[in-house]
Amino acid sequence: MATVAIELSTWIGESDGLLAGHKIIRGGRGDRDDVDVLIANTGLISEGWIKTAGRLRGIVRPGVGYDNVPLSVCRERGIICAYTPNAPSRAVAELTIGLLITAARGVHKTQYGLWDRIMGRQLDEMILGIVGMGRIGKRVAGLARGLFGEILAFDPLRPDTTFDEMHGVRRVDALCHLIDAADAVTLHVPKYRPDGGSNVDLIDDDMMRRLKPGAVLVNTSRGGIVNEAALLRHLNERSDLTACLDVFAHEPYEGPLAGLCNVIMTCHMGAMTAAARRRMEREAIDATLCILNGVAPKWIIPGSTIAG
């Protein structure tokens, strides 16, 4: 019998029966050293814990992000690291579109009890810029087709002219060119790239200076990709800008961005739909069973040890 630790507080549990015969512990790993597989949340997994977890065979991250997993020490110990990158794509893309509409129509500017009609913008008069054309970026492009006047994209690691032609996407060859042209910019990149590069502070002071008047910046990918100190300064200086933020460098977020009227904040809820959570859990348990049976999971985190 193996021990599977489930850290996620939002775990629905409909697929738990697949783990029959194994011990399930909830609420986190604590200081336990008898965990065979950890189904981890977004919190940092310390190298120290991994080194003391003598039975640990695998870590599974439900969702697409895995920047909290210390892959180097996992490789040293032969620990398999898996994730479920497809499961949350539709949910995150839908939240992104919802935030874009909310910002464009000024819904966040309305006040309860006041009949104050806000003059907003139509999406077909706006150019949407998508940074990152992976699973979620492509989903956003598919949903945005027919809504926005034009869709631009920047992703030097994922050239896909077939997708672009099918969905009316125009690629640009530099991030600054996208920022200069777009009325709304949405980010769909990992914090750390598979090629070893980093997207930390990808949207920095210089890029924010280039934002068009009335621009909207959306981040539903990972905290740290937008430099929050620079963003705070620009939002204070330019009331025409709007930032829609679902993720932050440190969560739960309690910083000064929360007090600005041109910020729309959600609490890392991109994947928080019942359908997405059920799929994430099922795929996480499938990966867990593969690890316990010595079989390679379907989705191995890039840079992780391969099972077997």
C-alpha positions, 0 to 999 in steps of 0.5 A: 500500500502506497501513501498519496498526499493531496495538498489541494484544498479545492479537491473534489474527490470524485476520482479518489476511488481509483486509488483504492488500496492506497492510503490518501492523506489530505491537507498537505505533506507536513513533515511526513517522510512516508509519502510515495506520491505528492499531488501538490498545490502551487506552494513551493516544495522545498528541496529539504523536504524532498531530501527527507521524504525517503519514500517519495517516488513522484510529484504530480502538479494538477494544472499547467504550472510547475515553477514550484517544483525543484526539478534539479533535486528531483532528478538527483533522487530519480523522482518522477514529476508529472502535470496535467497541462491540458485540463485547465486550458478552456477554463483559463481561456474563458476567464481571460476573455471575461476579464477582457470584456469586463475591462473594455466595458468598464464594469469594474468602474460601476458602483453599487447603488449608483445609476452611472452608465460607463462609456466602454469600448467594443472589442471589434474596435480593439487589437488583441495581443496574445503573448505565448501561443501554447495550449491556453494562448491558442484557446484564447485566440480561438475564443477571441476570433470574431470578437476582436478587430485583429489578433496579434501573437508573439511566441518565438518558441512556437511557430505554428502558421497553420493555426495562425491561418485558421484563426486569423492570427498575425504573428509579430517578431518582437514583444515590443512590436506587439505591445506597441500595436495592441489595445489589449495584451494578455499573457500566456507564458510559463514563468520558466521556459522549457529551453531554460530561459526565464519570463520573470519581469517579461513585462517590465518598466520599458514594456509598460511605457509602450502600452497604448492609451487606454490599454488593458493588460491581463495576466492569468499565467504566473505571478512574477511575469509582470513586474508588480512594482513597475506596474503599480507606478504606471497605473498610478501615473496613467489612469487610462490603463487597466490591469487584470490580474489573476496571479501574483508574485506572492499569494495570497496578494495583500499589496498596494495594487489592491487599492487601485480603481484601475485594477481588476483582481481575481484570486488565482482562479483561472482553473476554478471550474468544476469541469476543469477541476474534475479533469485535473483530478482524474489526470493527476490520479492517472499520473499517480497510478502510473508512477506507483506502477513504474510506468511513465505518466502521459505528461512528464514535466519538461526536465524531469526524470522519465519513469522506468 
